[in-house]
Amino acid sequence: MQHLAVTATGTYDGPRFRAIHISARMGCDPSMIDALISRAESLCYVTNTLRSDVEISVDAAGEPSIAGAP
């Protein structure tokens, strides 16, 4: 592949994205595109995470103020 340009566009729906569209322009033989996309989808951490029921956790703790600090 000689070059690759990728753009991701999200459709916002309140506090989340309703849809995400990925557009790729690849400097390769057009007959290779389907195989490259399939391989990329199987390896992409972001795609695989978004397509799953991922557990999200938050760890937060307060810290005492330093004397004189706002």
DSSP file (Angstrom, degrees, kcal/mol; ACC not computed):
  #  RESIDUE AA STRUCTURE BP1 BP2  ACC     N-H-->O    O-->H-N    N-H-->O    O-->H-N    TCO  KAPPA ALPHA  PHI   PSI    X-CA   Y-CA   Z-CA
    1    1 A M              0   0    0      0, 0.0    27,-0.2     0, 0.0     3,-0.1   0.000 360.0 360.0 360.0 129.9    0.0    0.0    0.0
    2    2 A Q        -     0   0    0     25,-2.9     2,-0.3     1,-0.3    26,-0.1   0.821 360.0  -6.1 -86.2 -33.5    1.4    3.3   -1.0
    3    3 A H        -     0   0    0     24,-0.2    24,-3.1     2,-0.0     2,-0.3  -0.988  53.7-159.5-157.2 162.6   -0.8    5.6    1.1
    4    4 A L  E     -A   26   0A   0     -2,-0.3     2,-0.4    22,-0.2    22,-0.2  -0.968   5.5-177.7-148.6 129.3   -3.8    5.6    3.4
    5    5 A A  E     -A   25   0A   0     20,-2.1    20,-2.6    -2,-0.3     2,-0.4  -0.996  11.2-173.7-128.4 125.7   -6.1    8.4    4.5
    6    6 A V  E     -A   24   0A   0     -2,-0.4     2,-0.4    18,-0.2    18,-0.2  -0.963   7.6-175.6-125.3 136.3   -8.9    7.7    7.0
    7    7 A T  E     -A   23   0A   0     16,-2.6    16,-3.0    -2,-0.4     2,-0.5  -0.998   7.0-162.3-128.2 133.0  -11.7    9.9    8.2
    8    8 A A  E     -A   22   0A   0     -2,-0.4     2,-0.4    14,-0.2    14,-0.2  -0.967   7.7-172.4-115.9 131.1  -14.2    9.0   10.9
    9    9 A T  E     -A   21   0A   0     12,-2.8    12,-3.0    -2,-0.5     2,-0.4  -0.985   6.1-157.4-125.8 128.8  -17.4   11.0   11.2
   10   10 A G  E     -A   20   0A   0     -2,-0.4     2,-0.7    10,-0.2    10,-0.2  -0.836  13.5-139.6-107.6 144.0  -19.9   10.6   14.1
   11   11 A T  E     -A   19   0A   0      8,-2.9     7,-3.1    -2,-0.4     8,-1.0  -0.906  28.9-139.5 -98.8 111.6  -23.6   11.4   14.1
   12   12 A Y  E     +A   17   0A   0     -2,-0.7     2,-0.3     5,-0.2     5,-0.2  -0.497  24.8 177.8 -78.1 136.8  -24.2   12.9   17.5
   13   13 A D  E >   -A   16   0A   0      3,-3.3     3,-0.8    -2,-0.2    -1,-0.0  -0.721  60.4 -66.9-140.2  84.7  -27.4   12.0   19.4
   14   14 A G  T 3  S-     0   0    0     -2,-0.3    -1,-0.2     1,-0.2     4,-0.0  -0.535 118.5  -5.4  68.6-127.8  -27.5   13.7   22.8
   15   15 A P  T 3  S+     0   0    0      0, 0.0     2,-0.3     0, 0.0    -1,-0.2   0.245 133.3  39.8 -86.4  16.2  -24.8   12.4   25.1
   16   16 A R  E <  S-A   13   0A   0     -3,-0.8    -3,-3.3    -5,-0.0     2,-0.5  -0.935  86.6 -95.0-150.4 171.0  -23.7    9.6   22.6
   17   17 A F  E     -A   12   0A   0     -2,-0.3    -5,-0.2    -5,-0.2     3,-0.1  -0.822  21.5-166.1 -91.3 133.1  -23.0    8.9   19.0
   18   18 A R  E    S+     0   0A   0     -7,-3.1     2,-0.3    -2,-0.5    -6,-0.1   0.768  75.9   5.2 -84.4 -30.9  -25.9    7.2   17.1
   19   19 A A  E     -A   11   0A   0     -8,-1.0    -8,-2.9     2,-0.0     2,-0.4  -0.992  58.4-156.2-152.5 152.7  -23.7    6.2   14.2
   20   20 A I  E     -A   10   0A   0     -2,-0.3     2,-0.5   -10,-0.2   -10,-0.2  -0.997  10.6-164.6-132.8 128.3  -20.0    6.3   13.1
   21   21 A H  E     -A    9   0A   0    -12,-3.0   -12,-2.8    -2,-0.4     2,-0.5  -0.955   3.0-160.5-115.6 130.8  -18.9    6.3    9.5
   22   22 A I  E     -A    8   0A   0     -2,-0.5     2,-0.5   -14,-0.2   -14,-0.2  -0.944   4.9-168.9-112.3 128.0  -15.3    5.5    8.5
   23   23 A S  E     -A    7   0A   0    -16,-3.0   -16,-2.6    -2,-0.5     2,-0.4  -0.969   6.1-173.0-117.4 128.7  -14.1    6.5    5.1
   24   24 A A  E     -A    6   0A   0     -2,-0.5     2,-0.5   -18,-0.2   -18,-0.2  -0.974  14.7-164.4-126.4 136.4  -10.7    5.2    3.8
   25   25 A R  E     -A    5   0A   0    -20,-2.6   -20,-2.1    -2,-0.4     2,-0.4  -0.980  21.3-169.7-116.9 116.8   -8.8    6.1    0.7
   26   26 A M  E     -A    4   0A   0     -2,-0.5     2,-1.6   -22,-0.2   -22,-0.2  -0.895  27.4-140.0-118.4 135.8   -6.1    3.5    0.0
   27   27 A G  S    S+     0   0    0    -24,-3.1   -25,-2.9    -2,-0.4     2,-0.3  -0.599  70.3  95.8 -88.2  75.0   -3.2    3.5   -2.4
   28   28 A C  S    S-     0   0    0     -2,-1.6    -2,-0.1   -27,-0.2     5,-0.1  -0.917  87.6 -64.7-150.6 173.8   -3.6   -0.1   -3.5
   29   29 A D    >   -     0   0    0     -2,-0.3     3,-2.5     1,-0.2     4,-0.4  -0.516  46.5-131.4 -63.5 126.2   -5.1   -2.4   -6.1
   30   30 A P  G >  S+     0   0    0      0, 0.0     3,-1.1     0, 0.0     4,-0.4   0.761 104.2  66.9 -54.8 -26.2   -8.9   -2.0   -5.8
   31   31 A S  G 3  S+     0   0    0      1,-0.2     4,-0.3     2,-0.1     3,-0.1   0.658  97.5  54.9 -70.1 -13.1   -9.2   -5.8   -5.8
   32   32 A M  G <> S+     0   0    0     -3,-2.5     4,-2.3     1,-0.1    -1,-0.2   0.573  83.2  89.0 -91.5 -11.6   -7.4   -5.9   -2.4
   33   33 A I  H <> S+     0   0    0     -3,-1.1     4,-2.7    -4,-0.4     5,-0.2   0.900  84.5  49.2 -60.7 -48.7   -9.8   -3.5   -0.6
   34   34 A D  H  > S+     0   0    0     -4,-0.4     4,-2.3     1,-0.2    -1,-0.2   0.908 113.6  47.2 -59.4 -42.7  -12.4   -6.0    0.7
   35   35 A A  H  > S+     0   0    0     -4,-0.3     4,-2.1     2,-0.2    -1,-0.2   0.894 112.6  49.8 -66.4 -39.5   -9.7   -8.3    2.2
   36   36 A L  H  X S+     0   0    0     -4,-2.3     4,-2.6     2,-0.2    -2,-0.2   0.909 111.7  48.1 -65.9 -41.6   -7.9   -5.3    3.8
   37   37 A I  H  X S+     0   0    0     -4,-2.7     4,-2.7     2,-0.2     5,-0.2   0.924 111.1  50.6 -64.5 -44.2  -11.1   -4.0    5.4
   38   38 A S  H  X S+     0   0    0     -4,-2.3     4,-1.6    -5,-0.2    -1,-0.2   0.919 113.0  45.7 -59.3 -44.2  -12.0   -7.5    6.7
   39   39 A R  H  X S+     0   0    0     -4,-2.1     4,-1.1     2,-0.2    -2,-0.2   0.918 112.7  50.3 -65.5 -44.2   -8.5   -7.8    8.2
   40   40 A A  H >X S+     0   0    0     -4,-2.6     4,-1.7     1,-0.2     3,-0.5   0.907 109.0  52.1 -61.7 -42.9   -8.6   -4.3    9.7
   41   41 A E  H 3< S+     0   0    0     -4,-2.7    -1,-0.2     1,-0.2    -2,-0.2   0.863 108.3  50.9 -62.5 -36.1  -12.0   -4.9   11.3
   42   42 A S  H 3< S+     0   0    0     -4,-1.6    -1,-0.2    -5,-0.2    -2,-0.2   0.738 119.0  36.6 -74.8 -20.9  -10.9   -8.1   12.9
   43   43 A L  H << S+     0   0    0     -4,-1.1     2,-0.5    -3,-0.5    -2,-0.2   0.578  86.1 110.8-105.4 -12.6   -7.8   -6.4   14.5
   44   44 A C     X  -     0   0    0     -4,-1.7     4,-2.5     1,-0.2     5,-0.2  -0.520  49.8-160.8 -75.9 116.4   -9.1   -2.9   15.3
   45   45 A Y  H  > S+     0   0    0     -2,-0.5     4,-2.0     2,-0.2     5,-0.2   0.884  91.4  49.8 -61.2 -40.2   -9.4   -2.4   19.1
   46   46 A V  H  > S+     0   0    0      2,-0.2     4,-2.7     1,-0.2     5,-0.2   0.951 113.1  44.8 -67.3 -48.9  -11.8    0.5   18.8
   47   47 A T  H  > S+     0   0    0      1,-0.2     4,-1.7     2,-0.2    -2,-0.2   0.931 114.6  48.6 -60.0 -46.7  -14.2   -1.3   16.4
   48   48 A N  H  < S+     0   0    0     -4,-2.5    -1,-0.2     1,-0.2    -2,-0.2   0.856 113.3  48.0 -64.5 -34.8  -14.1   -4.5   18.5
   49   49 A T  H >< S+     0   0    0     -4,-2.0     3,-1.5    -5,-0.2     5,-0.4   0.929 111.1  49.3 -69.7 -46.4  -14.8   -2.5   21.7
   50   50 A L  H 3< S+     0   0    0     -4,-2.7    -2,-0.2     1,-0.3    -1,-0.2   0.787 109.4  53.0 -65.9 -27.4  -17.7   -0.5   20.2
   51   51 A R  T 3< S+     0   0    0     -4,-1.7    -1,-0.3    -5,-0.2     2,-0.2   0.420 105.6  68.7 -86.8   1.4  -19.3   -3.6   18.8
   52   52 A S  S <  S-     0   0    0     -3,-1.5     2,-1.2    -4,-0.1    -3,-0.0  -0.617  92.6-103.5-115.3 175.0  -19.3   -5.3   22.2
   53   53 A D        -     0   0    0     -2,-0.2     2,-0.2     2,-0.0    -3,-0.1  -0.698  52.6-169.8 -95.2  78.7  -20.9   -5.0   25.6
   54   54 A V        -     0   0    0     -2,-1.2     2,-0.4    -5,-0.4    -5,-0.0  -0.471  19.4-129.1 -80.1 140.6  -17.9   -3.4   27.2
   55   55 A E        -     0   0    0     -2,-0.2     2,-0.4     2,-0.0    -1,-0.1  -0.745  23.2-163.7 -85.6 131.4  -17.7   -2.9   31.0
   56   56 A I        -     0   0    0     -2,-0.4     2,-0.3     2,-0.0     0, 0.0  -0.967   8.1-176.8-117.5 131.7  -16.7    0.7   32.0
   57   57 A S        -     0   0    0     -2,-0.4     2,-0.4     2,-0.0    -2,-0.0  -0.928  12.2-152.8-127.8 155.0  -15.4    1.5   35.5
   58   58 A V        -     0   0    0     -2,-0.3     2,-0.5     2,-0.0    -2,-0.0  -0.988   3.8-167.5-127.2 134.1  -14.5    4.7   37.2
   59   59 A D        +     0   0    0     -2,-0.4     2,-0.4     2,-0.0    -2,-0.0  -0.972  20.5 164.4-122.3 114.7  -12.0    5.1   40.0
   60   60 A A        +     0   0    0     -2,-0.5     2,-0.3     2,-0.0    -2,-0.0  -0.974  10.3 175.9-133.9 145.6  -12.1    8.5   41.7
   61   61 A A        -     0   0    0     -2,-0.4     2,-0.2     2,-0.0    -2,-0.0  -0.995  25.6-125.3-147.7 143.1  -10.8    9.9   45.0
   62   62 A G        -     0   0    0     -2,-0.3    -2,-0.0     0, 0.0     0, 0.0  -0.552  21.1-150.3 -83.5 153.8  -10.6   13.2   46.6
   63   63 A E        -     0   0    0     -2,-0.2     2,-0.0     0, 0.0    -2,-0.0  -0.966  24.4-105.1-123.9 142.0   -7.4   14.7   47.8
   64   64 A P        -     0   0    0      0, 0.0     2,-0.1     0, 0.0     0, 0.0  -0.342  41.9-107.2 -64.5 145.5   -6.9   17.1   50.7
   65   65 A S        -     0   0    0      1,-0.1     2,-0.4     5,-0.0     3,-0.0  -0.405  27.1-118.0 -71.1 148.0   -6.3   20.7   49.8
   66   66 A I    >   -     0   0    0     -2,-0.1     3,-2.6     1,-0.1    -1,-0.1  -0.730  45.0 -93.3 -83.2 135.2   -2.8   22.1   50.3
   67   67 A A  T 3  S+     0   0    0     -2,-0.4    -1,-0.1     1,-0.3     0, 0.0  -0.228 111.2  12.7 -52.8 128.9   -3.0   25.0   52.8
   68   68 A G  T 3  S+     0   0    0      1,-0.3    -1,-0.3    -3,-0.0    -2,-0.0   0.276  98.1 120.8  88.5 -10.7   -3.4   28.3   50.9
   69   69 A A    <         0   0    0     -3,-2.6    -1,-0.3     1,-0.1    -4,-0.0  -0.599 360.0 360.0 -84.3 147.3   -4.3   26.7   47.6
   70   70 A P              0   0    0      0, 0.0    -1,-0.1     0, 0.0    -3,-0.1   0.500 360.0 360.0 -66.5 360.0   -7.6   27.5   46.0
